[in-house]
Amino acid sequence: MQALVKEFWNEEDGLQTIEIVLIVAVVIALVTIFKGKVEEILNNAFEKVDNSLEALSSTEAPGP
């Protein structure tokens, strides 16, 4: 088993796999850490869009 791990570590494919796993782990950690802030930013953006749409729909265009 130890030989397989050592061979996997020494191969370039093994290193690429480890790099990808580490990148995914970092992305997951960042999403977990900043989840609340991202939700807040998106909620604020959607509220602004909603308010703008409500303002547009409340103003009536003059009829022909």
mmCIF file of the N, C-alpha and C atoms, coordinates in Angstrom:
data_MODEL
# 
_entry.id   MODEL 
# 
loop_
_atom_site.group_PDB 
_atom_site.id 
_atom_site.type_symbol 
_atom_site.label_atom_id 
_atom_site.label_alt_id 
_atom_site.label_comp_id 
_atom_site.label_asym_id 
_atom_site.label_entity_id 
_atom_site.label_seq_id 
_atom_site.pdbx_PDB_ins_code 
_atom_site.Cartn_x 
_atom_site.Cartn_y 
_atom_site.Cartn_z 
_atom_site.occupancy 
_atom_site.B_iso_or_equiv 
_atom_site.pdbx_formal_charge 
_atom_site.auth_seq_id 
_atom_site.auth_comp_id 
_atom_site.auth_asym_id 
_atom_site.auth_atom_id 
_atom_site.pdbx_PDB_model_num 
ATOM 1   N N  . MET A 1 1  ? 0.829   -1.194 0.000   1.00 0.00 ? 1  MET A N  1 
ATOM 2   C CA . MET A 1 1  ? 0.000   0.000  0.000   1.00 0.00 ? 1  MET A CA 1 
ATOM 3   C C  . MET A 1 1  ? 0.866   1.248  0.000   1.00 0.00 ? 1  MET A C  1 
ATOM 4   N N  . GLN A 1 2  ? 1.909   1.206  0.797   1.00 0.00 ? 2  GLN A N  1 
ATOM 5   C CA . GLN A 1 2  ? 2.807   2.351  0.881   1.00 0.00 ? 2  GLN A CA 1 
ATOM 6   C C  . GLN A 1 2  ? 3.488   2.603  -0.467  1.00 0.00 ? 2  GLN A C  1 
ATOM 7   N N  . ALA A 1 3  ? 3.808   1.527  -1.169  1.00 0.00 ? 3  ALA A N  1 
ATOM 8   C CA . ALA A 1 3  ? 4.440   1.664  -2.479  1.00 0.00 ? 3  ALA A CA 1 
ATOM 9   C C  . ALA A 1 3  ? 3.484   2.315  -3.473  1.00 0.00 ? 3  ALA A C  1 
ATOM 10  N N  . LEU A 1 4  ? 2.204   1.961  -3.405  1.00 0.00 ? 4  LEU A N  1 
ATOM 11  C CA . LEU A 1 4  ? 1.216   2.562  -4.301  1.00 0.00 ? 4  LEU A CA 1 
ATOM 12  C C  . LEU A 1 4  ? 1.069   4.056  -4.031  1.00 0.00 ? 4  LEU A C  1 
ATOM 13  N N  . VAL A 1 5  ? 1.048   4.443  -2.770  1.00 0.00 ? 5  VAL A N  1 
ATOM 14  C CA . VAL A 1 5  ? 0.936   5.854  -2.426  1.00 0.00 ? 5  VAL A CA 1 
ATOM 15  C C  . VAL A 1 5  ? 2.167   6.610  -2.907  1.00 0.00 ? 5  VAL A C  1 
ATOM 16  N N  . LYS A 1 6  ? 3.335   6.016  -2.712  1.00 0.00 ? 6  LYS A N  1 
ATOM 17  C CA . LYS A 1 6  ? 4.580   6.662  -3.134  1.00 0.00 ? 6  LYS A CA 1 
ATOM 18  C C  . LYS A 1 6  ? 4.612   6.809  -4.656  1.00 0.00 ? 6  LYS A C  1 
ATOM 19  N N  . GLU A 1 7  ? 4.198   5.767  -5.369  1.00 0.00 ? 7  GLU A N  1 
ATOM 20  C CA . GLU A 1 7  ? 4.166   5.817  -6.841  1.00 0.00 ? 7  GLU A CA 1 
ATOM 21  C C  . GLU A 1 7  ? 3.164   6.866  -7.316  1.00 0.00 ? 7  GLU A C  1 
ATOM 22  N N  . PHE A 1 8  ? 1.986   6.894  -6.691  1.00 0.00 ? 8  PHE A N  1 
ATOM 23  C CA . PHE A 1 8  ? 0.963   7.879  -7.029  1.00 0.00 ? 8  PHE A CA 1 
ATOM 24  C C  . PHE A 1 8  ? 1.485   9.292  -6.800  1.00 0.00 ? 8  PHE A C  1 
ATOM 25  N N  . TRP A 1 9  ? 2.209   9.498  -5.712  1.00 0.00 ? 9  TRP A N  1 
ATOM 26  C CA . TRP A 1 9  ? 2.755   10.814 -5.381  1.00 0.00 ? 9  TRP A CA 1 
ATOM 27  C C  . TRP A 1 9  ? 3.811   11.245 -6.390  1.00 0.00 ? 9  TRP A C  1 
ATOM 28  N N  . ASN A 1 10 ? 4.621   10.314 -6.860  1.00 0.00 ? 10 ASN A N  1 
ATOM 29  C CA . ASN A 1 10 ? 5.721   10.637 -7.773  1.00 0.00 ? 10 ASN A CA 1 
ATOM 30  C C  . ASN A 1 10 ? 5.264   10.843 -9.214  1.00 0.00 ? 10 ASN A C  1 
ATOM 31  N N  . GLU A 1 11 ? 4.123   10.284 -9.582  1.00 0.00 ? 11 GLU A N  1 
ATOM 32  C CA . GLU A 1 11 ? 3.622   10.469 -10.942 1.00 0.00 ? 11 GLU A CA 1 
ATOM 33  C C  . GLU A 1 11 ? 3.047   11.868 -11.103 1.00 0.00 ? 11 GLU A C  1 
ATOM 34  N N  . GLU A 1 12 ? 3.144   12.407 -12.314 1.00 0.00 ? 12 GLU A N  1 
ATOM 35  C CA . GLU A 1 12 ? 2.578   13.733 -12.576 1.00 0.00 ? 12 GLU A CA 1 
ATOM 36  C C  . GLU A 1 12 ? 1.062   13.714 -12.471 1.00 0.00 ? 12 GLU A C  1 
ATOM 37  N N  . ASP A 1 13 ? 0.436   12.636 -12.901 1.00 0.00 ? 13 ASP A N  1 
ATOM 38  C CA . ASP A 1 13 ? -1.017  12.534 -12.792 1.00 0.00 ? 13 ASP A CA 1 
ATOM 39  C C  . ASP A 1 13 ? -1.450  12.608 -11.336 1.00 0.00 ? 13 ASP A C  1 
ATOM 40  N N  . GLY A 1 14 ? -0.675  11.987 -10.475 1.00 0.00 ? 14 GLY A N  1 
ATOM 41  C CA . GLY A 1 14 ? -0.980  12.027 -9.052  1.00 0.00 ? 14 GLY A CA 1 
ATOM 42  C C  . GLY A 1 14 ? -0.899  13.439 -8.515  1.00 0.00 ? 14 GLY A C  1 
ATOM 43  N N  . LEU A 1 15 ? 0.109   14.180 -8.949  1.00 0.00 ? 15 LEU A N  1 
ATOM 44  C CA . LEU A 1 15 ? 0.251   15.558 -8.489  1.00 0.00 ? 15 LEU A CA 1 
ATOM 45  C C  . LEU A 1 15 ? -0.889  16.427 -8.996  1.00 0.00 ? 15 LEU A C  1 
ATOM 46  N N  . GLN A 1 16 ? -1.291  16.214 -10.232 1.00 0.00 ? 16 GLN A N  1 
ATOM 47  C CA . GLN A 1 16 ? -2.405  16.991 -10.771 1.00 0.00 ? 16 GLN A CA 1 
ATOM 48  C C  . GLN A 1 16 ? -3.686  16.700 -10.005 1.00 0.00 ? 16 GLN A C  1 
ATOM 49  N N  . THR A 1 17 ? -3.883  15.449 -9.648  1.00 0.00 ? 17 THR A N  1 
ATOM 50  C CA . THR A 1 17 ? -5.066  15.082 -8.883  1.00 0.00 ? 17 THR A CA 1 
ATOM 51  C C  . THR A 1 17 ? -5.041  15.746 -7.515  1.00 0.00 ? 17 THR A C  1 
ATOM 52  N N  . ILE A 1 18 ? -3.902  15.728 -6.870  1.00 0.00 ? 18 ILE A N  1 
ATOM 53  C CA . ILE A 1 18 ? -3.776  16.355 -5.555  1.00 0.00 ? 18 ILE A CA 1 
ATOM 54  C C  . ILE A 1 18 ? -3.995  17.858 -5.663  1.00 0.00 ? 18 ILE A C  1 
ATOM 55  N N  . GLU A 1 19 ? -3.468  18.483 -6.703  1.00 0.00 ? 19 GLU A N  1 
ATOM 56  C CA . GLU A 1 19 ? -3.673  19.922 -6.895  1.00 0.00 ? 19 GLU A CA 1 
ATOM 57  C C  . GLU A 1 19 ? -5.148  20.245 -7.057  1.00 0.00 ? 19 GLU A C  1 
ATOM 58  N N  . ILE A 1 20 ? -5.847  19.456 -7.842  1.00 0.00 ? 20 ILE A N  1 
ATOM 59  C CA . ILE A 1 20 ? -7.270  19.689 -8.067  1.00 0.00 ? 20 ILE A CA 1 
ATOM 60  C C  . ILE A 1 20 ? -8.047  19.519 -6.767  1.00 0.00 ? 20 ILE A C  1 
ATOM 61  N N  . VAL A 1 21 ? -7.718  18.489 -6.005  1.00 0.00 ? 21 VAL A N  1 
ATOM 62  C CA . VAL A 1 21 ? -8.394  18.261 -4.730  1.00 0.00 ? 21 VAL A CA 1 
ATOM 63  C C  . VAL A 1 21 ? -8.151  19.432 -3.788  1.00 0.00 ? 21 VAL A C  1 
ATOM 64  N N  . LEU A 1 22 ? -6.928  19.943 -3.745  1.00 0.00 ? 22 LEU A N  1 
ATOM 65  C CA . LEU A 1 22 ? -6.623  21.077 -2.876  1.00 0.00 ? 22 LEU A CA 1 
ATOM 66  C C  . LEU A 1 22 ? -7.361  22.338 -3.320  1.00 0.00 ? 22 LEU A C  1 
ATOM 67  N N  . ILE A 1 23 ? -7.426  22.574 -4.618  1.00 0.00 ? 23 ILE A N  1 
ATOM 68  C CA . ILE A 1 23 ? -8.145  23.743 -5.134  1.00 0.00 ? 23 ILE A CA 1 
ATOM 69  C C  . ILE A 1 23 ? -9.626  23.649 -4.775  1.00 0.00 ? 23 ILE A C  1 
ATOM 70  N N  . VAL A 1 24 ? -10.210 22.478 -4.954  1.00 0.00 ? 24 VAL A N  1 
ATOM 71  C CA . VAL A 1 24 ? -11.623 22.287 -4.616  1.00 0.00 ? 24 VAL A CA 1 
ATOM 72  C C  . VAL A 1 24 ? -11.842 22.498 -3.121  1.00 0.00 ? 24 VAL A C  1 
ATOM 73  N N  . ALA A 1 25 ? -10.923 21.996 -2.304  1.00 0.00 ? 25 ALA A N  1 
ATOM 74  C CA . ALA A 1 25 ? -11.045 22.174 -0.858  1.00 0.00 ? 25 ALA A CA 1 
ATOM 75  C C  . ALA A 1 25 ? -10.986 23.649 -0.473  1.00 0.00 ? 25 ALA A C  1 
ATOM 76  N N  . VAL A 1 26 ? -10.098 24.415 -1.101  1.00 0.00 ? 26 VAL A N  1 
ATOM 77  C CA . VAL A 1 26 ? -9.991  25.843 -0.815  1.00 0.00 ? 26 VAL A CA 1 
ATOM 78  C C  . VAL A 1 26 ? -11.260 26.570 -1.252  1.00 0.00 ? 26 VAL A C  1 
ATOM 79  N N  . VAL A 1 27 ? -11.788 26.234 -2.413  1.00 0.00 ? 27 VAL A N  1 
ATOM 80  C CA . VAL A 1 27 ? -13.013 26.874 -2.899  1.00 0.00 ? 27 VAL A CA 1 
ATOM 81  C C  . VAL A 1 27 ? -14.172 26.579 -1.956  1.00 0.00 ? 27 VAL A C  1 
ATOM 82  N N  . ILE A 1 28 ? -14.291 25.340 -1.522  1.00 0.00 ? 28 ILE A N  1 
ATOM 83  C CA . ILE A 1 28 ? -15.360 24.973 -0.588  1.00 0.00 ? 28 ILE A CA 1 
ATOM 84  C C  . ILE A 1 28 ? -15.204 25.737 0.726   1.00 0.00 ? 28 ILE A C  1 
ATOM 85  N N  . ALA A 1 29 ? -13.976 25.849 1.204   1.00 0.00 ? 29 ALA A N  1 
ATOM 86  C CA . ALA A 1 29 ? -13.731 26.589 2.446   1.00 0.00 ? 29 ALA A CA 1 
ATOM 87  C C  . ALA A 1 29 ? -14.113 28.062 2.284   1.00 0.00 ? 29 ALA A C  1 
ATOM 88  N N  . LEU A 1 30 ? -13.744 28.668 1.163   1.00 0.00 ? 30 LEU A N  1 
ATOM 89  C CA . LEU A 1 30 ? -14.078 30.071 0.934   1.00 0.00 ? 30 LEU A CA 1 
ATOM 90  C C  . LEU A 1 30 ? -15.584 30.283 0.835   1.00 0.00 ? 30 LEU A C  1 
ATOM 91  N N  . VAL A 1 31 ? -16.259 29.387 0.154   1.00 0.00 ? 31 VAL A N  1 
ATOM 92  C CA . VAL A 1 31 ? -17.717 29.494 0.031   1.00 0.00 ? 31 VAL A CA 1 
ATOM 93  C C  . VAL A 1 31 ? -18.359 29.376 1.410   1.00 0.00 ? 31 VAL A C  1 
ATOM 94  N N  . THR A 1 32 ? -17.852 28.461 2.215   1.00 0.00 ? 32 THR A N  1 
ATOM 95  C CA . THR A 1 32 ? -18.393 28.284 3.557   1.00 0.00 ? 32 THR A CA 1 
ATOM 96  C C  . THR A 1 32 ? -18.166 29.523 4.416   1.00 0.00 ? 32 THR A C  1 
ATOM 97  N N  . ILE A 1 33 ? -16.979 30.097 4.315   1.00 0.00 ? 33 ILE A N  1 
ATOM 98  C CA . ILE A 1 33 ? -16.630 31.256 5.132   1.00 0.00 ? 33 ILE A CA 1 
ATOM 99  C C  . ILE A 1 33 ? -17.438 32.485 4.718   1.00 0.00 ? 33 ILE A C  1 
ATOM 100 N N  . PHE A 1 34 ? -17.557 32.719 3.426   1.00 0.00 ? 34 PHE A N  1 
ATOM 101 C CA . PHE A 1 34 ? -18.171 33.951 2.932   1.00 0.00 ? 34 PHE A CA 1 
ATOM 102 C C  . PHE A 1 34 ? -19.616 33.772 2.479   1.00 0.00 ? 34 PHE A C  1 
ATOM 103 N N  . LYS A 1 35 ? -20.237 32.654 2.825   1.00 0.00 ? 35 LYS A N  1 
ATOM 104 C CA . LYS A 1 35 ? -21.600 32.371 2.383   1.00 0.00 ? 35 LYS A CA 1 
ATOM 105 C C  . LYS A 1 35 ? -22.569 33.474 2.808   1.00 0.00 ? 35 LYS A C  1 
ATOM 106 N N  . GLY A 1 36 ? -22.496 33.887 4.049   1.00 0.00 ? 36 GLY A N  1 
ATOM 107 C CA . GLY A 1 36 ? -23.401 34.922 4.554   1.00 0.00 ? 36 GLY A CA 1 
ATOM 108 C C  . GLY A 1 36 ? -23.233 36.237 3.828   1.00 0.00 ? 36 GLY A C  1 
ATOM 109 N N  . LYS A 1 37 ? -21.998 36.630 3.566   1.00 0.00 ? 37 LYS A N  1 
ATOM 110 C CA . LYS A 1 37 ? -21.735 37.895 2.887   1.00 0.00 ? 37 LYS A CA 1 
ATOM 111 C C  . LYS A 1 37 ? -22.234 37.853 1.439   1.00 0.00 ? 37 LYS A C  1 
ATOM 112 N N  . VAL A 1 38 ? -22.022 36.743 0.768   1.00 0.00 ? 38 VAL A N  1 
ATOM 113 C CA . VAL A 1 38 ? -22.481 36.601 -0.619  1.00 0.00 ? 38 VAL A CA 1 
ATOM 114 C C  . VAL A 1 38 ? -24.008 36.658 -0.659  1.00 0.00 ? 38 VAL A C  1 
ATOM 115 N N  . GLU A 1 39 ? -24.668 35.979 0.287   1.00 0.00 ? 39 GLU A N  1 
ATOM 116 C CA . GLU A 1 39 ? -26.133 36.027 0.336   1.00 0.00 ? 39 GLU A CA 1 
ATOM 117 C C  . GLU A 1 39 ? -26.615 37.456 0.558   1.00 0.00 ? 39 GLU A C  1 
ATOM 118 N N  . GLU A 1 40 ? -25.947 38.185 1.437   1.00 0.00 ? 40 GLU A N  1 
ATOM 119 C CA . GLU A 1 40 ? -26.328 39.572 1.720   1.00 0.00 ? 40 GLU A CA 1 
ATOM 120 C C  . GLU A 1 40 ? -26.191 40.447 0.474   1.00 0.00 ? 40 GLU A C  1 
ATOM 121 N N  . ILE A 1 41 ? -25.091 40.297 -0.235  1.00 0.00 ? 41 ILE A N  1 
ATOM 122 C CA . ILE A 1 41 ? -24.857 41.089 -1.452  1.00 0.00 ? 41 ILE A CA 1 
ATOM 123 C C  . ILE A 1 41 ? -25.921 40.767 -2.508  1.00 0.00 ? 41 ILE A C  1 
ATOM 124 N N  . LEU A 1 42 ? -26.197 39.482 -2.701  1.00 0.00 ? 42 LEU A N  1 
ATOM 125 C CA . LEU A 1 42 ? -27.196 39.096 -3.702  1.00 0.00 ? 42 LEU A CA 1 
ATOM 126 C C  . LEU A 1 42 ? -28.594 39.563 -3.303  1.00 0.00 ? 42 LEU A C  1 
ATOM 127 N N  . ASN A 1 43 ? -28.932 39.440 -2.034  1.00 0.00 ? 43 ASN A N  1 
ATOM 128 C CA . ASN A 1 43 ? -30.250 39.908 -1.581  1.00 0.00 ? 43 ASN A CA 1 
ATOM 129 C C  . ASN A 1 43 ? -30.403 41.409 -1.793  1.00 0.00 ? 43 ASN A C  1 
ATOM 130 N N  . ASN A 1 44 ? -29.368 42.172 -1.478  1.00 0.00 ? 44 ASN A N  1 
ATOM 131 C CA . ASN A 1 44 ? -29.422 43.621 -1.699  1.00 0.00 ? 44 ASN A CA 1 
ATOM 132 C C  . ASN A 1 44 ? -29.587 43.958 -3.180  1.00 0.00 ? 44 ASN A C  1 
ATOM 133 N N  . ALA A 1 45 ? -28.868 43.241 -4.025  1.00 0.00 ? 45 ALA A N  1 
ATOM 134 C CA . ALA A 1 45 ? -28.958 43.491 -5.463  1.00 0.00 ? 45 ALA A CA 1 
ATOM 135 C C  . ALA A 1 45 ? -30.366 43.181 -5.977  1.00 0.00 ? 45 ALA A C  1 
ATOM 136 N N  . PHE A 1 46 ? -30.931 42.057 -5.538  1.00 0.00 ? 46 PHE A N  1 
ATOM 137 C CA . PHE A 1 46 ? -32.272 41.696 -5.994  1.00 0.00 ? 46 PHE A CA 1 
ATOM 138 C C  . PHE A 1 46 ? -33.327 42.652 -5.433  1.00 0.00 ? 46 PHE A C  1 
ATOM 139 N N  . GLU A 1 47 ? -33.124 43.142 -4.217  1.00 0.00 ? 47 GLU A N  1 
ATOM 140 C CA . GLU A 1 47 ? -34.056 44.126 -3.666  1.00 0.00 ? 47 GLU A CA 1 
ATOM 141 C C  . GLU A 1 47 ? -34.044 45.413 -4.488  1.00 0.00 ? 47 GLU A C  1 
ATOM 142 N N  . LYS A 1 48 ? -32.857 45.847 -4.905  1.00 0.00 ? 48 LYS A N  1 
ATOM 143 C CA . LYS A 1 48 ? -32.753 47.057 -5.726  1.00 0.00 ? 48 LYS A CA 1 
ATOM 144 C C  . LYS A 1 48 ? -33.463 46.863 -7.062  1.00 0.00 ? 48 LYS A C  1 
ATOM 145 N N  . VAL A 1 49 ? -33.274 45.699 -7.663  1.00 0.00 ? 49 VAL A N  1 
ATOM 146 C CA . VAL A 1 49 ? -33.933 45.410 -8.933  1.00 0.00 ? 49 VAL A CA 1 
ATOM 147 C C  . VAL A 1 49 ? -35.448 45.393 -8.729  1.00 0.00 ? 49 VAL A C  1 
ATOM 148 N N  . ASP A 1 50 ? -35.896 44.738 -7.662  1.00 0.00 ? 50 ASP A N  1 
ATOM 149 C CA . ASP A 1 50 ? -37.324 44.665 -7.373  1.00 0.00 ? 50 ASP A CA 1 
ATOM 150 C C  . ASP A 1 50 ? -37.911 46.058 -7.148  1.00 0.00 ? 50 ASP A C  1 
ATOM 151 N N  . ASN A 1 51 ? -37.221 46.897 -6.383  1.00 0.00 ? 51 ASN A N  1 
ATOM 152 C CA . ASN A 1 51 ? -37.694 48.265 -6.135  1.00 0.00 ? 51 ASN A CA 1 
ATOM 153 C C  . ASN A 1 51 ? -37.753 49.071 -7.432  1.00 0.00 ? 51 ASN A C  1 
ATOM 154 N N  . SER A 1 52 ? -36.758 48.879 -8.283  1.00 0.00 ? 52 SER A N  1 
ATOM 155 C CA . SER A 1 52 ? -36.750 49.599 -9.565  1.00 0.00 ? 52 SER A CA 1 
ATOM 156 C C  . SER A 1 52 ? -37.911 49.158 -10.448 1.00 0.00 ? 52 SER A C  1 
ATOM 157 N N  . LEU A 1 53 ? -38.167 47.861 -10.473 1.00 0.00 ? 53 LEU A N  1 
ATOM 158 C CA . LEU A 1 53 ? -39.283 47.356 -11.276 1.00 0.00 ? 53 LEU A CA 1 
ATOM 159 C C  . LEU A 1 53 ? -40.615 47.841 -10.732 1.00 0.00 ? 53 LEU A C  1 
ATOM 160 N N  . GLU A 1 54 ? -40.737 47.882 -9.403  1.00 0.00 ? 54 GLU A N  1 
ATOM 161 C CA . GLU A 1 54 ? -41.989 48.377 -8.806  1.00 0.00 ? 54 GLU A CA 1 
ATOM 162 C C  . GLU A 1 54 ? -42.174 49.870 -9.135  1.00 0.00 ? 54 GLU A C  1 
ATOM 163 N N  . ALA A 1 55 ? -41.094 50.627 -9.104  1.00 0.00 ? 55 ALA A N  1 
ATOM 164 C CA . ALA A 1 55 ? -41.186 52.053 -9.434  1.00 0.00 ? 55 ALA A CA 1 
ATOM 165 C C  . ALA A 1 55 ? -41.584 52.245 -10.886 1.00 0.00 ? 55 ALA A C  1 
ATOM 166 N N  . LEU A 1 56 ? -41.038 51.428 -11.769 1.00 0.00 ? 56 LEU A N  1 
ATOM 167 C CA . LEU A 1 56 ? -41.399 51.528 -13.186 1.00 0.00 ? 56 LEU A CA 1 
ATOM 168 C C  . LEU A 1 56 ? -42.840 51.136 -13.431 1.00 0.00 ? 56 LEU A C  1 
ATOM 169 N N  . SER A 1 57 ? -43.305 50.111 -12.747 1.00 0.00 ? 57 SER A N  1 
ATOM 170 C CA . SER A 1 57 ? -44.670 49.656 -12.985 1.00 0.00 ? 57 SER A CA 1 
ATOM 171 C C  . SER A 1 57 ? -45.705 50.575 -12.332 1.00 0.00 ? 57 SER A C  1 
ATOM 172 N N  . SER A 1 58 ? -45.306 51.341 -11.314 1.00 0.00 ? 58 SER A N  1 
ATOM 173 C CA . SER A 1 58 ? -46.271 52.236 -10.659 1.00 0.00 ? 58 SER A CA 1 
ATOM 174 C C  . SER A 1 58 ? -46.465 53.525 -11.445 1.00 0.00 ? 58 SER A C  1 
ATOM 175 N N  . THR A 1 59 ? -45.501 53.880 -12.277 1.00 0.00 ? 59 THR A N  1 
ATOM 176 C CA . THR A 1 59 ? -45.685 55.070 -13.107 1.00 0.00 ? 59 THR A CA 1 
ATOM 177 C C  . THR A 1 59 ? -46.399 54.661 -14.375 1.00 0.00 ? 59 THR A C  1 
ATOM 178 N N  . GLU A 1 60 ? -47.511 55.304 -14.622 1.00 0.00 ? 60 GLU A N  1 
ATOM 179 C CA . GLU A 1 60 ? -48.296 54.953 -15.807 1.00 0.00 ? 60 GLU A CA 1 
ATOM 180 C C  . GLU A 1 60 ? -47.875 55.825 -16.972 1.00 0.00 ? 60 GLU A C  1 
ATOM 181 N N  . ALA A 1 61 ? -47.735 55.204 -18.112 1.00 0.00 ? 61 ALA A N  1 
ATOM 182 C CA . ALA A 1 61 ? -47.407 55.948 -19.315 1.00 0.00 ? 61 ALA A CA 1 
ATOM 183 C C  . ALA A 1 61 ? -48.671 56.629 -19.839 1.00 0.00 ? 61 ALA A C  1 
ATOM 184 N N  . PRO A 1 62 ? -48.546 57.842 -20.357 1.00 0.00 ? 62 PRO A N  1 
ATOM 185 C CA . PRO A 1 62 ? -49.724 58.524 -20.899 1.00 0.00 ? 62 PRO A CA 1 
ATOM 186 C C  . PRO A 1 62 ? -50.310 57.747 -22.080 1.00 0.00 ? 62 PRO A C  1 
ATOM 187 N N  . GLY A 1 63 ? -51.592 57.674 -22.128 1.00 0.00 ? 63 GLY A N  1 
ATOM 188 C CA . GLY A 1 63 ? -52.271 56.944 -23.205 1.00 0.00 ? 63 GLY A CA 1 
ATOM 189 C C  . GLY A 1 63 ? -52.247 57.709 -24.505 1.00 0.00 ? 63 GLY A C  1 
ATOM 190 N N  . PRO A 1 64 ? -52.438 57.030 -25.616 1.00 0.00 ? 64 PRO A N  1 
ATOM 191 C CA . PRO A 1 64 ? -52.429 57.703 -26.932 1.00 0.00 ? 64 PRO A CA 1 
ATOM 192 C C  . PRO A 1 64 ? -53.663 58.485 -27.215 1.00 0.00 ? 64 PRO A C  1 
# 
